Amino acid sequence: MHQYLEMVRNEIEAAAGQEQYLASALFLKVFREIPYEDDGDHALTDKAGFEGIQNRVTNILRASTEFDPKEELLSWQIGVLRQMARDFYNIWVDYKDERFGAADIFSDGENCMALESSLEKINEDPTENYSAILEIEQTLTKLATSPTQFVDELDKFWSFKGAIMSKGDGITAFTQKRIDLEKNGTMLAAVVRGMKDVSDRCQRNARQLPGAHHLLWINAHILVESFTNAFESFLEFEYLENIELSLDHWLDSLFPQRMIANLPNPLHQSATHHSIIANLTQATQCMVQFVAHGNQAFDQRDEIIIPHIIESLERVKKISLKNINVLQRQEMQTQAFS
């Protein structure tokens, strides 16, 4: 089920372009009724299974619901997290393959990767370090394919923090401890801690190495720090009555020019940074029309995008069933000749 709806979402986002965050609200609507980000626990293996999910999703999308600005904003944040994770994944894989995987030699002249050659000089285990690098990939994949799980949990934390801060008593040491405890218990906080561990590892390696090998690890450290900074900004988000102002403050914190310890941020003014601004601008324009002018922009969104999702459900179902049939025939042939 997860893979089915993930493939549909990929199609819709590719077609929507800068309006992909507006489409995100429709997938959040589906998630509220069918928590489909289940890491493959609910596998679809036949036509009846696919059609059951297809019909349920179609009915959910066609059902009339009252517009909720807060829910709309939440869906945009899900879209931002999803886009960031996908872009960061591509950036990290490129760095891993092109920099860590670059041709190098051991001290005895044997061919190896740059990662192995650098770690030989400081007597570090290459397998352990490579596993840490792969952990970043796995984490970003999880964030990209299950962003609603993360942001839905964060929404509960943001509401909890907002309720405490709205009491007007100020933040005491006790209330701050409660807020920090709730924040540190979220899945995204665990992601940030894991990434900081990898970032610290990269920095430790860099400090022990000279020249090109130092740059190999210090640039990896800076890159992971930039990922971590962006994800931490989700943890620090605060709702304001003015949605546009909320987004502006939050967006500024995602990709600052400088990070902790005055490190330059490679994501500042990057393609990801500009794309997120463009996508959010498109979404907020609809919100302005809705709030200020009574324009039914979101009804129009539904009228345009929902039919495309329904068409995609049918198309992806057919492709998936065809692939399942091919695999089943291959398995039968393998068994026949074994």
C-alpha positions as semicolon CSV with decimal commas, in nm:
position;residue;x (nm);y (nm);z (nm)
1;M;0,000;0,000;0,000
2;H;0,278;0,242;0,092
3;Q;0,463;0,182;-0,234
4;Y;0,142;0,213;-0,437
5;L;0,048;0,554;-0,296
6;E;0,411;0,668;-0,297
7;M;0,428;0,602;-0,672
8;V;0,103;0,793;-0,723
9;R;0,234;1,085;-0,519
10;N;0,557;1,090;-0,720
11;E;0,357;1,116;-1,041
12;I;0,136;1,395;-0,911
13;E;0,425;1,599;-0,771
14;A;0,621;1,568;-1,095
15;A;0,319;1,694;-1,291
16;A;0,232;1,969;-1,038
17;G;0,574;2,135;-1,042
18;Q;0,569;2,444;-0,821
19;E;0,216;2,356;-0,708
20;Q;0,327;2,028;-0,551
21;Y;0,275;2,160;-0,195
22;L;-0,089;2,231;-0,282
23;A;-0,123;1,866;-0,384
24;S;0,028;1,766;-0,048
25;A;-0,295;1,861;0,131
26;L;-0,485;1,594;-0,061
27;F;-0,242;1,322;0,041
28;L;-0,267;1,440;0,403
29;K;-0,646;1,406;0,372
30;V;-0,596;1,046;0,260
31;F;-0,345;0,979;0,539
32;R;-0,597;1,091;0,801
33;E;-0,825;0,804;0,695
34;I;-0,563;0,554;0,576
35;P;-0,222;0,585;0,752
36;Y;-0,051;0,444;0,446
37;E;0,307;0,532;0,545
38;D;0,347;0,187;0,699
39;D;0,694;0,091;0,566
40;G;0,540;-0,186;0,357
41;D;0,358;-0,363;0,643
42;H;0,039;-0,376;0,433
43;A;0,158;-0,532;0,107
44;L;-0,071;-0,535;-0,198
45;T;-0,028;-0,855;-0,394
46;D;-0,338;-0,891;-0,612
47;K;-0,603;-0,698;-0,804
48;A;-0,854;-0,705;-0,518
49;G;-0,602;-0,550;-0,280
50;F;-0,511;-0,268;-0,517
51;E;-0,873;-0,195;-0,607
52;G;-0,972;-0,189;-0,240
53;I;-0,719;0,086;-0,167
54;Q;-0,797;0,262;-0,497
55;N;-1,168;0,282;-0,414
56;R;-1,109;0,397;-0,057
57;V;-0,871;0,673;-0,165
58;T;-1,111;0,787;-0,438
59;N;-1,399;0,809;-0,191
60;I;-1,187;1,001;0,061
61;L;-1,078;1,254;-0,200
62;R;-1,431;1,307;-0,328
63;A;-1,581;1,348;0,019
64;S;-1,668;1,706;0,109
65;T;-1,474;1,849;0,405
66;E;-1,453;2,195;0,559
67;F;-1,136;2,385;0,469
68;D;-0,887;2,405;0,759
69;P;-0,605;2,661;0,714
70;K;-0,392;2,496;0,985
71;E;-0,422;2,157;0,816
72;E;-0,331;2,318;0,484
73;L;-0,018;2,473;0,637
74;L;0,074;2,138;0,791
75;S;0,053;1,972;0,449
76;W;0,292;2,231;0,305
77;Q;0,541;2,154;0,580
78;I;0,509;1,786;0,496
79;G;0,587;1,879;0,136
80;V;0,892;2,081;0,244
81;L;1,028;1,796;0,458
82;R;0,972;1,550;0,174
83;Q;1,147;1,771;-0,081
84;M;1,438;1,846;0,151
85;A;1,493;1,479;0,229
86;R;1,486;1,382;-0,138
87;D;1,723;1,661;-0,241
88;F;1,957;1,595;0,052
89;Y;1,962;1,225;-0,041
90;N;2,078;1,306;-0,393
91;I;2,341;1,552;-0,266
92;W;2,473;1,299;-0,013
93;V;2,483;1,006;-0,256
94;D;2,673;1,220;-0,505
95;Y;2,925;1,316;-0,236
96;K;2,962;0,955;-0,125
97;D;3,019;0,826;-0,477
98;E;3,229;1,111;-0,615
99;R;3,438;1,203;-0,311
100;F;3,448;0,908;-0,070
101;G;3,442;0,664;-0,362
102;A;3,710;0,843;-0,565
103;A;4,011;0,635;-0,675
104;D;4,305;0,644;-0,433
105;I;4,585;0,415;-0,310
106;F;4,691;0,260;0,021
107;S;5,040;0,325;0,159
108;D;5,161;0,003;-0,007
109;G;5,042;0,120;-0,349
110;E;4,729;-0,097;-0,367
111;N;4,425;0,063;-0,529
112;C;4,141;0,168;-0,300
113;M;3,878;0,439;-0,240
114;A;3,960;0,780;-0,093
115;L;3,761;0,687;0,217
116;E;3,979;0,380;0,278
117;S;4,306;0,561;0,205
118;S;4,224;0,848;0,441
119;L;4,119;0,619;0,726
120;E;4,432;0,405;0,692
121;K;4,636;0,713;0,792
122;I;4,455;0,747;1,126
123;N;4,400;0,376;1,189
124;E;4,021;0,402;1,170
125;D;3,788;0,120;1,063
126;P;3,660;0,190;0,707
127;T;3,363;-0,045;0,746
128;E;3,239;0,133;1,057
129;N;3,276;0,473;0,893
130;Y;3,112;0,362;0,569
131;S;2,819;0,223;0,767
132;A;2,776;0,565;0,928
133;I;2,770;0,724;0,582
134;L;2,504;0,476;0,470
135;E;2,296;0,557;0,780
136;I;2,249;0,909;0,641
137;E;2,113;0,762;0,317
138;Q;1,872;0,533;0,502
139;T;1,750;0,814;0,727
140;L;1,687;1,048;0,434
141;T;1,499;0,774;0,249
142;K;1,273;0,726;0,552
143;L;1,208;1,101;0,575
144;A;1,134;1,130;0,204
145;T;0,888;0,840;0,193
146;S;0,721;0,887;0,534
147;P;0,719;1,265;0,592
148;T;0,361;1,269;0,720
149;Q;0,452;1,044;1,012
150;F;0,721;1,288;1,123
151;V;0,530;1,613;1,074
152;D;0,206;1,477;1,223
153;E;0,397;1,392;1,539
154;L;0,565;1,734;1,534
155;D;0,225;1,901;1,505
156;K;0,130;1,754;1,841
157;F;0,455;1,885;1,990
158;W;0,403;2,233;1,837
159;S;0,052;2,243;1,985
160;F;0,184;2,133;2,324
161;K;0,455;2,403;2,318
162;G;0,210;2,666;2,196
163;A;-0,036;2,588;2,477
164;I;0,237;2,635;2,738
165;M;0,369;2,956;2,584
166;S;0,021;3,107;2,549
167;K;-0,044;3,103;2,923
168;G;0,140;3,433;2,954
169;D;0,347;3,328;3,257
170;G;0,669;3,321;3,059
171;I;0,896;3,020;3,016
172;T;1,031;2,896;3,349
173;A;1,309;2,643;3,393
174;F;1,043;2,381;3,467
175;T;0,829;2,452;3,159
176;Q;1,138;2,469;2,938
177;K;1,239;2,126;3,067
178;R;0,892;1,993;2,979
179;I;0,916;2,141;2,629
180;D;1,265;1,998;2,575
181;L;1,154;1,657;2,700
182;E;0,864;1,647;2,454
183;K;1,081;1,773;2,169
184;N;1,359;1,521;2,233
185;G;1,104;1,241;2,229
186;T;1,001;1,306;1,867
187;M;1,119;1,094;1,577
188;L;1,274;1,395;1,406
189;A;1,479;1,477;1,717
190;A;1,615;1,121;1,702
191;V;1,706;1,181;1,336
192;V;1,891;1,500;1,431
193;R;2,085;1,319;1,705
194;G;2,186;1,044;1,465
195;M;2,302;1,293;1,204
196;K;2,500;1,488;1,462
197;D;2,682;1,167;1,556
198;V;2,784;1,119;1,193
199;S;2,877;1,487;1,160
200;D;3,097;1,463;1,472
201;R;3,265;1,152;1,332
202;C;3,344;1,335;1,008
203;Q;3,487;1,629;1,203
204;R;3,705;1,404;1,423
205;N;3,848;1,234;1,116
206;A;3,913;1,569;0,945
207;R;4,104;1,706;1,243
208;Q;4,352;1,419;1,224
209;L;4,417;1,446;0,851
210;P;4,608;1,691;0,630
211;G;4,547;1,822;0,280
212;A;4,295;1,660;0,048
213;H;4,192;1,398;0,301
214;H;4,117;1,672;0,555
215;L;3,893;1,844;0,299
216;L;3,723;1,513;0,220
217;W;3,598;1,477;0,578
218;I;3,554;1,842;0,678
219;N;3,330;1,907;0,375
220;A;3,127;1,600;0,466
221;H;3,097;1,738;0,820
222;I;2,974;2,076;0,690
223;L;2,725;1,907;0,456
224;V;2,571;1,692;0,730
225;E;2,561;1,997;0,960
226;S;2,357;2,180;0,695
227;F;2,111;1,887;0,678
228;T;2,088;1,883;1,058
229;N;2,029;2,258;1,078
230;A;1,736;2,234;0,834
231;F;1,572;1,949;1,026
232;E;1,625;2,124;1,361
233;S;1,428;2,420;1,223
234;F;1,121;2,194;1,214
235;L;1,167;2,127;1,586
236;E;1,180;2,501;1,660
237;F;0,878;2,603;1,448
238;E;0,612;2,816;1,618
239;Y;0,259;2,888;1,499
240;L;0,168;3,255;1,457
241;E;-0,178;3,391;1,381
242;N;-0,042;3,528;1,054
243;I;0,032;3,213;0,852
244;E;0,250;3,399;0,600
245;L;0,459;3,546;0,881
246;S;0,493;3,201;1,042
247;L;0,629;3,063;0,717
248;D;0,864;3,357;0,658
249;H;1,025;3,322;1,002
250;W;1,053;2,948;0,963
251;L;1,187;2,960;0,608
252;D;1,463;3,200;0,714
253;S;1,579;2,944;0,971
254;L;1,593;2,650;0,726
255;F;1,891;2,766;0,524
256;P;2,078;3,050;0,701
257;Q;2,394;3,183;0,543
258;R;2,595;3,076;0,849
259;M;2,543;2,790;1,093
260;I;2,673;2,713;1,443
261;A;3,044;2,796;1,487
262;N;3,006;3,036;1,192
263;L;3,027;2,750;0,942
264;P;2,922;2,843;0,587
265;N;2,596;2,677;0,485
266;P;2,628;2,503;0,145
267;L;2,247;2,490;0,121
268;H;2,204;2,867;0,149
269;Q;2,084;2,998;-0,191
270;S;2,111;2,642;-0,327
271;A;1,874;2,493;-0,585
272;T;1,681;2,331;-0,298
273;H;1,653;2,666;-0,115
274;H;1,521;2,846;-0,424
275;S;1,282;2,564;-0,514
276;I;1,126;2,554;-0,167
277;I;1,077;2,932;-0,172
278;A;0,910;2,911;-0,514
279;N;0,682;2,625;-0,410
280;L;0,580;2,795;-0,084
281;T;0,519;3,124;-0,266
282;Q;0,279;2,944;-0,499
283;A;0,095;2,790;-0,203
284;T;0,076;3,109;0,004
285;Q;-0,065;3,302;-0,292
286;C;-0,365;3,068;-0,282
287;M;-0,398;3,124;0,092
288;V;-0,390;3,504;0,044
289;Q;-0,662;3,480;-0,219
290;F;-0,871;3,264;0,012
291;V;-0,829;3,475;0,327
292;A;-0,822;3,826;0,183
293;H;-1,051;3,800;-0,116
294;G;-1,281;3,508;-0,044
295;N;-1,149;3,339;-0,354
296;Q;-1,225;2,966;-0,370
297;A;-0,866;2,887;-0,469
298;F;-0,854;2,559;-0,278
299;D;-1,182;2,436;-0,426
300;Q;-1,030;2,501;-0,766
301;R;-0,719;2,314;-0,657
302;D;-0,931;2,013;-0,567
303;E;-1,122;2,027;-0,895
304;I;-0,796;2,019;-1,092
305;I;-0,573;1,782;-0,893
306;I;-0,817;1,519;-0,761
307;P;-0,905;1,385;-1,110
308;H;-0,531;1,354;-1,182
309;I;-0,480;1,153;-0,861
310;I;-0,770;0,923;-0,952
311;E;-0,623;0,870;-1,300
312;S;-0,281;0,801;-1,150
313;L;-0,429;0,546;-0,907
314;E;-0,562;0,350;-1,204
315;R;-0,243;0,382;-1,409
316;V;-0,008;0,284;-1,124
317;K;-0,237;-0,007;-1,028
318;K;-0,215;-0,150;-1,380
319;I;0,164;-0,113;-1,392
320;S;0,204;-0,269;-1,047
321;L;-0,019;-0,566;-1,128
322;K;0,169;-0,622;-1,454
323;N;0,501;-0,624;-1,264
324;I;0,361;-0,864;-1,004
325;N;0,246;-1,101;-1,279
326;V;0,590;-1,092;-1,443
327;L;0,760;-1,174;-1,113
328;Q;0,517;-1,457;-1,045
329;R;0,583;-1,611;-1,387
330;Q;0,959;-1,584;-1,333
331;E;0,927;-1,757;-0,995
332;M;0,720;-2,037;-1,149
333;Q;0,979;-2,087;-1,425
334;T;1,261;-2,093;-1,170
335;Q;1,078;-2,356;-0,963
336;A;1,006;-2,564;-1,273
337;F;1,375;-2,584;-1,364
338;S;1,507;-2,630;-1,010
